[in-house]
Amino acid sequence: MNSILIIEDDNVVRLFMEKVLLFEGFDVRVASDGESGVAALRQKRADLVLCDIMMPGMNGHSVLEILKGDSSVADIPFIFVTALSDREAQRRGMCEGADDYLTKPFTPEELVSTVVSRLCRVKEFRQQPEKTIFQDKIALLCQQTTEREREILLLVGQGLTSKEIAARLEIRLNTVEVHRANLMKKLDAANATTLVRWALIAEQIPASTK
């Protein structure tokens, strides 16, 4: 079970994120300000940090600077969560070492997709058994799912809702929901988190076979 630390001073946003990630099976801890967030992480490591930028006292940039300067926690994936949508703010965050950016407001699907995508990307497939398993999953996707299902799966991985997928593909909402149900059954995906992980695997399928 992956552990997530949420550092967010807005009670409503923090509770929303906590509930979504708990529902998806993550071990979630929360902090209401930068100081307590840094202390919580040093006391017990997390697999990923979600941190607001605009907080009183120690803001998100300061939190990231402190963590990147501490070798015991510097390698933990760090995602900025902020209402700032301008490119300058994004560039600054990435230059400072943030791994990703999640702009408010966001949907549960976007939150889960961002978290799962980052966790999967930091996981290394260096040992041969892991590579074999990964290739087996790609083969299973190609054998068990249709081209349309994989197309929908990739959009799920981008954090799109069923309604947004229907609009993007110009198909009925009910059709999307049927495809999603079929995907979850075929891939034995118990929840949205598992489906997003499959979406990341689908991204590795060569274009000629998608």
C-alpha positions in Angstrom: 0.0 0.0 0.0 1.5 3.3 -1.1 1.6 6.1 1.5 0.7 9.7 0.6 1.3 12.9 2.6 -1.0 15.8 1.8 0.2 19.2 2.9 -2.8 21.6 2.4 -4.0 24.5 4.5 -7.5 24.6 3.0 -9.7 22.2 5.1 -12.2 21.5 2.4 -9.6 20.7 -0.3 -7.5 18.7 2.2 -10.5 16.6 3.2 -11.6 16.1 -0.4 -8.1 14.8 -1.4 -7.9 12.6 1.7 -11.3 11.0 1.1 -10.6 10.3 -2.6 -7.2 8.7 -2.0 -8.4 6.7 1.0 -11.2 5.3 -1.1 -8.6 4.2 -3.7 -6.7 2.3 -1.1 -3.8 4.6 -0.3 -2.4 5.1 3.2 -3.0 8.8 3.7 -1.6 11.3 6.2 -2.4 15.0 6.2 -0.8 18.2 7.4 -2.4 21.7 7.5 0.8 23.7 7.0 4.3 23.5 5.7 6.1 23.2 9.1 4.0 20.2 10.3 4.2 18.6 6.8 8.0 18.6 6.9 8.0 17.3 10.4 5.6 14.5 9.5 7.7 13.4 6.6 10.9 13.4 8.6 9.2 11.3 11.3 7.8 8.8 8.8 8.6 8.7 5.1 5.9 8.7 2.4 5.9 7.4 -1.1 4.6 10.7 -2.5 3.9 14.2 -1.3 1.0 16.4 -2.5 1.7 20.0 -1.4 -0.2 23.3 -1.8 1.9 26.3 -2.8 0.1 29.3 -1.2 0.1 28.6 2.5 0.7 31.0 5.4 4.1 30.7 7.0 6.1 28.1 5.2 4.8 28.0 1.6 5.1 25.1 -0.8 8.3 26.4 -2.5 10.0 26.5 1.0 8.8 23.0 1.8 10.2 21.6 -1.5 13.5 23.5 -0.9 13.9 21.9 2.6 13.0 18.4 1.4 15.4 18.5 -1.5 18.1 19.6 0.8 17.5 16.6 3.1 19.1 13.4 1.7 16.7 11.2 3.8 13.6 12.5 1.9 15.0 14.2 -1.2 14.1 11.3 -3.5 10.3 11.3 -2.6 8.1 12.3 -5.5 6.7 15.8 -5.0 3.6 17.2 -6.6 2.6 20.8 -6.3 -1.2 21.4 -5.8 -2.2 25.0 -6.5 -4.7 27.4 -7.9 -1.9 29.1 -9.8 -2.2 28.1 -13.5 0.3 30.5 -15.1 3.3 29.0 -16.9 5.8 31.0 -14.9 4.6 29.3 -11.6 4.8 25.9 -13.3 8.3 26.6 -14.6 9.5 27.7 -11.2 8.1 24.6 -9.5 9.7 22.3 -12.0 13.1 24.1 -11.8 13.0 23.7 -8.1 12.6 20.0 -8.4 8.9 19.3 -8.3 7.9 16.1 -10.2 4.5 17.2 -11.3 1.8 19.9 -11.1 -1.9 19.6 -10.2 -4.0 22.7 -10.8 -7.1 23.5 -8.7 -9.9 22.8 -9.2 -9.4 19.2 -10.1 -11.7 16.1 -10.3 -11.2 12.9 -8.3 -10.2 11.2 -11.6 -7.5 13.8 -12.2 -6.2 13.5 -8.7 -6.0 9.7 -8.8 -4.4 9.7 -12.3 -1.7 12.2 -11.3 -0.8 10.3 -8.2 -0.8 6.9 -9.8 1.1 8.1 -12.9 3.9 9.5 -10.8 4.1 6.5 -8.5 4.3 4.2 -11.5 6.9 6.3 -13.3 9.3 6.3 -10.3 9.0 2.5 -10.0 11.9 0.9 -11.7 11.6 -2.1 -14.0 15.3 -3.0 -13.9 15.2 -6.6 -12.7 14.4 -9.2 -15.3 11.4 -10.7 -13.5 9.7 -7.3 -13.3 10.4 -6.7 -17.0 8.8 -10.1 -17.8 5.7 -9.3 -15.8 5.4 -5.9 -17.5 5.6 -7.5 -21.0 3.1 -10.1 -19.9 0.7 -7.3 -19.0 1.1 -5.6 -22.3 0.4 -8.9 -24.1 -2.7 -9.4 -21.9 -3.9 -5.9 -22.8 -3.5 -6.6 -26.5 -5.2 -10.0 -26.3 -8.1 -9.2 -24.0 -9.1 -5.7 -24.9 -10.4 -4.1 -28.1 -8.8 -1.1 -29.8 -11.7 1.1 -28.6 -11.4 -0.1 -25.1 -7.7 0.7 -25.1 -8.5 4.1 -26.5 -10.8 4.8 -23.6 -8.3 3.3 -21.2 -5.7 5.9 -22.3 -8.1 8.7 -21.7 -8.9 7.3 -18.3 -5.2 7.5 -17.6 -5.3 11.2 -18.5 -7.8 11.8 -15.7 -10.8 12.4 -18.0 -14.3 11.6 -16.6 -16.7 9.3 -18.5 -18.6 12.4 -19.7 -15.4 14.0 -21.0 -14.4 10.8 -22.8 -17.8 10.6 -24.4 -17.4 14.2 -25.7 -13.9 13.6 -26.8 -14.7 10.5 -28.8 -18.2 11.7 -29.8 -20.0 8.7 -28.5 -22.8 8.2 -25.9 -22.0 8.4 -22.2 -23.6 5.0 -21.7 -21.3 3.5 -24.3 -18.3 4.8 -22.4 -19.6 3.4 -19.1 -20.1 0.0 -20.7 -16.6 0.0 -22.0 -15.2 1.0 -18.6 -17.1 -1.8 -16.9 -15.8 -4.2 -19.5 -12.3 -3.0 -18.9 -12.5 -3.4 -15.1 -13.9 -6.9 -15.6 -11.3 -8.0 -18.2 -8.4 -6.5 -16.3 -9.7 -7.5 -12.8 -9.5 -3.8 -11.8 -11.2 -3.3 -8.5 -11.1 0.5 -8.6 -10.0 3.6 -10.6 -6.4 3.4 -9.3 -5.9 -0.1 -10.8 -7.5 1.1 -14.0 -5.1 4.1 -14.2 -2.1 1.7 -13.7 -3.3 -0.3 -16.7 -3.6 2.9 -18.6 0.1 3.6 -18.0 0.9 0.1 -19.3 -1.2 0.7 -22.3 0.9 3.8 -23.1 3.8 1.4 -23.7 2.0 -0.5 -26.5 3.6 0.2 -29.9 1.4 2.5 -32.0 1.2 -0.2 -34.7 -0.6 -2.5 -32.3 -2.8 -0.1 -30.5 
